[in-house]
Amino acid sequence: MSAKRDDRIAAREAAYRGPTNPFDPGSRRHRLFAKARQHVENMDAAFRDLEAVYGTIGQRKESV
């Protein structure tokens, strides 16, 4: 694999582990982590919106 792809994968995995950036400031992985973290937050927000409409997974939503 290429170094850029490895950096992107490492940043994405770290973003899903937590909000703190484990990479050296100024590095490519540090910059990619910020983008990946924003993606994680957007996906979490979308999931919460869907959960509000359809209920949690595995549980039936009560009919109104």
Phi and psi restraints in degrees (range 20) as a CNS / XPLOR table:
assign (resid 1 and name C) (resid 2 and name N)
       (resid 2 and name CA) (resid 2 and name C) 1.0 -81.2 20.0 2
assign (resid 2 and name N) (resid 2 and name CA)
       (resid 2 and name C) (resid 3 and name N) 1.0 159.4 20.0 2
assign (resid 2 and name C) (resid 3 and name N)
       (resid 3 and name CA) (resid 3 and name C) 1.0 -64.4 20.0 2
assign (resid 3 and name N) (resid 3 and name CA)
       (resid 3 and name C) (resid 4 and name N) 1.0 -38.1 20.0 2
assign (resid 3 and name C) (resid 4 and name N)
       (resid 4 and name CA) (resid 4 and name C) 1.0 -64.8 20.0 2
assign (resid 4 and name N) (resid 4 and name CA)
       (resid 4 and name C) (resid 5 and name N) 1.0 -41.2 20.0 2
assign (resid 4 and name C) (resid 5 and name N)
       (resid 5 and name CA) (resid 5 and name C) 1.0 -66.8 20.0 2
assign (resid 5 and name N) (resid 5 and name CA)
       (resid 5 and name C) (resid 6 and name N) 1.0 -40.7 20.0 2
assign (resid 5 and name C) (resid 6 and name N)
       (resid 6 and name CA) (resid 6 and name C) 1.0 -61.2 20.0 2
assign (resid 6 and name N) (resid 6 and name CA)
       (resid 6 and name C) (resid 7 and name N) 1.0 -41.2 20.0 2
assign (resid 6 and name C) (resid 7 and name N)
       (resid 7 and name CA) (resid 7 and name C) 1.0 -64.0 20.0 2
assign (resid 7 and name N) (resid 7 and name CA)
       (resid 7 and name C) (resid 8 and name N) 1.0 -42.6 20.0 2
assign (resid 7 and name C) (resid 8 and name N)
       (resid 8 and name CA) (resid 8 and name C) 1.0 -63.0 20.0 2
assign (resid 8 and name N) (resid 8 and name CA)
       (resid 8 and name C) (resid 9 and name N) 1.0 -42.8 20.0 2
assign (resid 8 and name C) (resid 9 and name N)
       (resid 9 and name CA) (resid 9 and name C) 1.0 -65.3 20.0 2
assign (resid 9 and name N) (resid 9 and name CA)
       (resid 9 and name C) (resid 10 and name N) 1.0 -44.3 20.0 2
assign (resid 9 and name C) (resid 10 and name N)
       (resid 10 and name CA) (resid 10 and name C) 1.0 -62.9 20.0 2
assign (resid 10 and name N) (resid 10 and name CA)
       (resid 10 and name C) (resid 11 and name N) 1.0 -41.7 20.0 2
assign (resid 10 and name C) (resid 11 and name N)
       (resid 11 and name CA) (resid 11 and name C) 1.0 -65.5 20.0 2
assign (resid 11 and name N) (resid 11 and name CA)
       (resid 11 and name C) (resid 12 and name N) 1.0 -40.9 20.0 2
assign (resid 11 and name C) (resid 12 and name N)
       (resid 12 and name CA) (resid 12 and name C) 1.0 -64.8 20.0 2
assign (resid 12 and name N) (resid 12 and name CA)
       (resid 12 and name C) (resid 13 and name N) 1.0 -43.6 20.0 2
assign (resid 12 and name C) (resid 13 and name N)
       (resid 13 and name CA) (resid 13 and name C) 1.0 -63.4 20.0 2
assign (resid 13 and name N) (resid 13 and name CA)
       (resid 13 and name C) (resid 14 and name N) 1.0 -41.4 20.0 2
assign (resid 13 and name C) (resid 14 and name N)
       (resid 14 and name CA) (resid 14 and name C) 1.0 -66.1 20.0 2
assign (resid 14 and name N) (resid 14 and name CA)
       (resid 14 and name C) (resid 15 and name N) 1.0 -35.5 20.0 2
assign (resid 14 and name C) (resid 15 and name N)
       (resid 15 and name CA) (resid 15 and name C) 1.0 -64.0 20.0 2
assign (resid 15 and name N) (resid 15 and name CA)
       (resid 15 and name C) (resid 16 and name N) 1.0 -36.2 20.0 2
assign (resid 15 and name C) (resid 16 and name N)
       (resid 16 and name CA) (resid 16 and name C) 1.0 -76.1 20.0 2
assign (resid 16 and name N) (resid 16 and name CA)
       (resid 16 and name C) (resid 17 and name N) 1.0 -22.6 20.0 2
assign (resid 16 and name C) (resid 17 and name N)
       (resid 17 and name CA) (resid 17 and name C) 1.0 -75.1 20.0 2
assign (resid 17 and name N) (resid 17 and name CA)
       (resid 17 and name C) (resid 18 and name N) 1.0 -33.6 20.0 2
assign (resid 17 and name C) (resid 18 and name N)
       (resid 18 and name CA) (resid 18 and name C) 1.0 176.0 20.0 2
assign (resid 18 and name N) (resid 18 and name CA)
       (resid 18 and name C) (resid 19 and name N) 1.0 172.9 20.0 2
assign (resid 18 and name C) (resid 19 and name N)
       (resid 19 and name CA) (resid 19 and name C) 1.0 -81.3 20.0 2
assign (resid 19 and name N) (resid 19 and name CA)
       (resid 19 and name C) (resid 20 and name N) 1.0 -14.1 20.0 2
assign (resid 19 and name C) (resid 20 and name N)
       (resid 20 and name CA) (resid 20 and name C) 1.0 -86.9 20.0 2
assign (resid 20 and name N) (resid 20 and name CA)
       (resid 20 and name C) (resid 21 and name N) 1.0 137.6 20.0 2
assign (resid 20 and name C) (resid 21 and name N)
       (resid 21 and name CA) (resid 21 and name C) 1.0 -85.3 20.0 2
assign (resid 21 and name N) (resid 21 and name CA)
       (resid 21 and name C) (resid 22 and name N) 1.0 113.0 20.0 2
assign (resid 21 and name C) (resid 22 and name N)
       (resid 22 and name CA) (resid 22 and name C) 1.0 -84.5 20.0 2
assign (resid 22 and name N) (resid 22 and name CA)
       (resid 22 and name C) (resid 23 and name N) 1.0 -2.1 20.0 2
assign (resid 22 and name C) (resid 23 and name N)
       (resid 23 and name CA) (resid 23 and name C) 1.0 -95.5 20.0 2
assign (resid 23 and name N) (resid 23 and name CA)
       (resid 23 and name C) (resid 24 and name N) 1.0 158.7 20.0 2
assign (resid 23 and name C) (resid 24 and name N)
       (resid 24 and name CA) (resid 24 and name C) 1.0 -64.9 20.0 2
assign (resid 24 and name N) (resid 24 and name CA)
       (resid 24 and name C) (resid 25 and name N) 1.0 133.8 20.0 2
assign (resid 24 and name C) (resid 25 and name N)
       (resid 25 and name CA) (resid 25 and name C) 1.0 -58.9 20.0 2
assign (resid 25 and name N) (resid 25 and name CA)
       (resid 25 and name C) (resid 26 and name N) 1.0 139.1 20.0 2
assign (resid 25 and name C) (resid 26 and name N)
       (resid 26 and name CA) (resid 26 and name C) 1.0 90.9 20.0 2
assign (resid 26 and name N) (resid 26 and name CA)
       (resid 26 and name C) (resid 27 and name N) 1.0 -12.5 20.0 2
assign (resid 26 and name C) (resid 27 and name N)
       (resid 27 and name CA) (resid 27 and name C) 1.0 -80.5 20.0 2
assign (resid 27 and name N) (resid 27 and name CA)
       (resid 27 and name C) (resid 28 and name N) 1.0 162.9 20.0 2
assign (resid 27 and name C) (resid 28 and name N)
       (resid 28 and name CA) (resid 28 and name C) 1.0 -63.6 20.0 2
assign (resid 28 and name N) (resid 28 and name CA)
       (resid 28 and name C) (resid 29 and name N) 1.0 -39.6 20.0 2
assign (resid 28 and name C) (resid 29 and name N)
       (resid 29 and name CA) (resid 29 and name C) 1.0 -63.4 20.0 2
assign (resid 29 and name N) (resid 29 and name CA)
       (resid 29 and name C) (resid 30 and name N) 1.0 -35.5 20.0 2
assign (resid 29 and name C) (resid 30 and name N)
       (resid 30 and name CA) (resid 30 and name C) 1.0 -63.2 20.0 2
assign (resid 30 and name N) (resid 30 and name CA)
       (resid 30 and name C) (resid 31 and name N) 1.0 -44.7 20.0 2
assign (resid 30 and name C) (resid 31 and name N)
       (resid 31 and name CA) (resid 31 and name C) 1.0 -67.1 20.0 2
assign (resid 31 and name N) (resid 31 and name CA)
       (resid 31 and name C) (resid 32 and name N) 1.0 -41.9 20.0 2
assign (resid 31 and name C) (resid 32 and name N)
       (resid 32 and name CA) (resid 32 and name C) 1.0 -67.1 20.0 2
assign (resid 32 and name N) (resid 32 and name CA)
       (resid 32 and name C) (resid 33 and name N) 1.0 -31.6 20.0 2
assign (resid 32 and name C) (resid 33 and name N)
       (resid 33 and name CA) (resid 33 and name C) 1.0 -60.8 20.0 2
assign (resid 33 and name N) (resid 33 and name CA)
       (resid 33 and name C) (resid 34 and name N) 1.0 -42.3 20.0 2
assign (resid 33 and name C) (resid 34 and name N)
       (resid 34 and name CA) (resid 34 and name C) 1.0 -60.7 20.0 2
assign (resid 34 and name N) (resid 34 and name CA)
       (resid 34 and name C) (resid 35 and name N) 1.0 -42.7 20.0 2
assign (resid 34 and name C) (resid 35 and name N)
       (resid 35 and name CA) (resid 35 and name C) 1.0 -66.1 20.0 2
assign (resid 35 and name N) (resid 35 and name CA)
       (resid 35 and name C) (resid 36 and name N) 1.0 -42.8 20.0 2
assign (resid 35 and name C) (resid 36 and name N)
       (resid 36 and name CA) (resid 36 and name C) 1.0 -66.6 20.0 2
assign (resid 36 and name N) (resid 36 and name CA)
       (resid 36 and name C) (resid 37 and name N) 1.0 -37.5 20.0 2
assign (resid 36 and name C) (resid 37 and name N)
       (resid 37 and name CA) (resid 37 and name C) 1.0 -65.7 20.0 2
assign (resid 37 and name N) (resid 37 and name CA)
       (resid 37 and name C) (resid 38 and name N) 1.0 -39.6 20.0 2
assign (resid 37 and name C) (resid 38 and name N)
       (resid 38 and name CA) (resid 38 and name C) 1.0 -63.0 20.0 2
assign (resid 38 and name N) (resid 38 and name CA)
       (resid 38 and name C) (resid 39 and name N) 1.0 -39.9 20.0 2
assign (resid 38 and name C) (resid 39 and name N)
       (resid 39 and name CA) (resid 39 and name C) 1.0 -62.5 20.0 2
assign (resid 39 and name N) (resid 39 and name CA)
       (resid 39 and name C) (resid 40 and name N) 1.0 -43.7 20.0 2
assign (resid 39 and name C) (resid 40 and name N)
       (resid 40 and name CA) (resid 40 and name C) 1.0 -61.0 20.0 2
assign (resid 40 and name N) (resid 40 and name CA)
       (resid 40 and name C) (resid 41 and name N) 1.0 -43.8 20.0 2
assign (resid 40 and name C) (resid 41 and name N)
       (resid 41 and name CA) (resid 41 and name C) 1.0 -64.6 20.0 2
assign (resid 41 and name N) (resid 41 and name CA)
       (resid 41 and name C) (resid 42 and name N) 1.0 -39.7 20.0 2
assign (resid 41 and name C) (resid 42 and name N)
       (resid 42 and name CA) (resid 42 and name C) 1.0 -64.8 20.0 2
assign (resid 42 and name N) (resid 42 and name CA)
       (resid 42 and name C) (resid 43 and name N) 1.0 -41.5 20.0 2
assign (resid 42 and name C) (resid 43 and name N)
       (resid 43 and name CA) (resid 43 and name C) 1.0 -67.2 20.0 2
assign (resid 43 and name N) (resid 43 and name CA)
       (resid 43 and name C) (resid 44 and name N) 1.0 -39.2 20.0 2
assign (resid 43 and name C) (resid 44 and name N)
       (resid 44 and name CA) (resid 44 and name C) 1.0 -63.2 20.0 2
assign (resid 44 and name N) (resid 44 and name CA)
       (resid 44 and name C) (resid 45 and name N) 1.0 -40.9 20.0 2
assign (resid 44 and name C) (resid 45 and name N)
       (resid 45 and name CA) (resid 45 and name C) 1.0 -64.5 20.0 2
assign (resid 45 and name N) (resid 45 and name CA)
       (resid 45 and name C) (resid 46 and name N) 1.0 -43.1 20.0 2
assign (resid 45 and name C) (resid 46 and name N)
       (resid 46 and name CA) (resid 46 and name C) 1.0 -63.3 20.0 2
assign (resid 46 and name N) (resid 46 and name CA)
       (resid 46 and name C) (resid 47 and name N) 1.0 -40.0 20.0 2
assign (resid 46 and name C) (resid 47 and name N)
       (resid 47 and name CA) (resid 47 and name C) 1.0 -64.8 20.0 2
assign (resid 47 and name N) (resid 47 and name CA)
       (resid 47 and name C) (resid 48 and name N) 1.0 -41.4 20.0 2
assign (resid 47 and name C) (resid 48 and name N)
       (resid 48 and name CA) (resid 48 and name C) 1.0 -63.2 20.0 2
assign (resid 48 and name N) (resid 48 and name CA)
       (resid 48 and name C) (resid 49 and name N) 1.0 -39.0 20.0 2
assign (resid 48 and name C) (resid 49 and name N)
       (resid 49 and name CA) (resid 49 and name C) 1.0 -63.3 20.0 2
assign (resid 49 and name N) (resid 49 and name CA)
       (resid 49 and name C) (resid 50 and name N) 1.0 -44.1 20.0 2
assign (resid 49 and name C) (resid 50 and name N)
       (resid 50 and name CA) (resid 50 and name C) 1.0 -64.9 20.0 2
assign (resid 50 and name N) (resid 50 and name CA)
       (resid 50 and name C) (resid 51 and name N) 1.0 -38.6 20.0 2
assign (resid 50 and name C) (resid 51 and name N)
       (resid 51 and name CA) (resid 51 and name C) 1.0 -65.2 20.0 2
assign (resid 51 and name N) (resid 51 and name CA)
       (resid 51 and name C) (resid 52 and name N) 1.0 -35.0 20.0 2
assign (resid 51 and name C) (resid 52 and name N)
       (resid 52 and name CA) (resid 52 and name C) 1.0 -66.1 20.0 2
assign (resid 52 and name N) (resid 52 and name CA)
       (resid 52 and name C) (resid 53 and name N) 1.0 -34.2 20.0 2
assign (resid 52 and name C) (resid 53 and name N)
       (resid 53 and name CA) (resid 53 and name C) 1.0 -82.1 20.0 2
assign (resid 53 and name N) (resid 53 and name CA)
       (resid 53 and name C) (resid 54 and name N) 1.0 -47.4 20.0 2
assign (resid 53 and name C) (resid 54 and name N)
       (resid 54 and name CA) (resid 54 and name C) 1.0 -102.5 20.0 2
assign (resid 54 and name N) (resid 54 and name CA)
       (resid 54 and name C) (resid 55 and name N) 1.0 -6.7 20.0 2
assign (resid 54 and name C) (resid 55 and name N)
       (resid 55 and name CA) (resid 55 and name C) 1.0 86.4 20.0 2
assign (resid 55 and name N) (resid 55 and name CA)
       (resid 55 and name C) (resid 56 and name N) 1.0 175.2 20.0 2
assign (resid 55 and name C) (resid 56 and name N)
       (resid 56 and name CA) (resid 56 and name C) 1.0 -77.6 20.0 2
assign (resid 56 and name N) (resid 56 and name CA)
       (resid 56 and name C) (resid 57 and name N) 1.0 157.4 20.0 2
assign (resid 56 and name C) (resid 57 and name N)
       (resid 57 and name CA) (resid 57 and name C) 1.0 -66.1 20.0 2
assign (resid 57 and name N) (resid 57 and name CA)
       (resid 57 and name C) (resid 58 and name N) 1.0 133.0 20.0 2
assign (resid 57 and name C) (resid 58 and name N)
       (resid 58 and name CA) (resid 58 and name C) 1.0 90.8 20.0 2
assign (resid 58 and name N) (resid 58 and name CA)
       (resid 58 and name C) (resid 59 and name N) 1.0 -4.2 20.0 2
assign (resid 58 and name C) (resid 59 and name N)
       (resid 59 and name CA) (resid 59 and name C) 1.0 -124.0 20.0 2
assign (resid 59 and name N) (resid 59 and name CA)
       (resid 59 and name C) (resid 60 and name N) 1.0 136.5 20.0 2
assign (resid 59 and name C) (resid 60 and name N)
       (resid 60 and name CA) (resid 60 and name C) 1.0 -76.7 20.0 2
assign (resid 60 and name N) (resid 60 and name CA)
       (resid 60 and name C) (resid 61 and name N) 1.0 139.6 20.0 2
assign (resid 60 and name C) (resid 61 and name N)
       (resid 61 and name CA) (resid 61 and name C) 1.0 -80.7 20.0 2
assign (resid 61 and name N) (resid 61 and name CA)
       (resid 61 and name C) (resid 62 and name N) 1.0 134.1 20.0 2
assign (resid 61 and name C) (resid 62 and name N)
       (resid 62 and name CA) (resid 62 and name C) 1.0 -68.5 20.0 2
assign (resid 62 and name N) (resid 62 and name CA)
       (resid 62 and name C) (resid 63 and name N) 1.0 133.7 20.0 2
assign (resid 62 and name C) (resid 63 and name N)
       (resid 63 and name CA) (resid 63 and name C) 1.0 -75.4 20.0 2
assign (resid 63 and name N) (resid 63 and name CA)
       (resid 63 and name C) (resid 64 and name N) 1.0 143.8 20.0 2
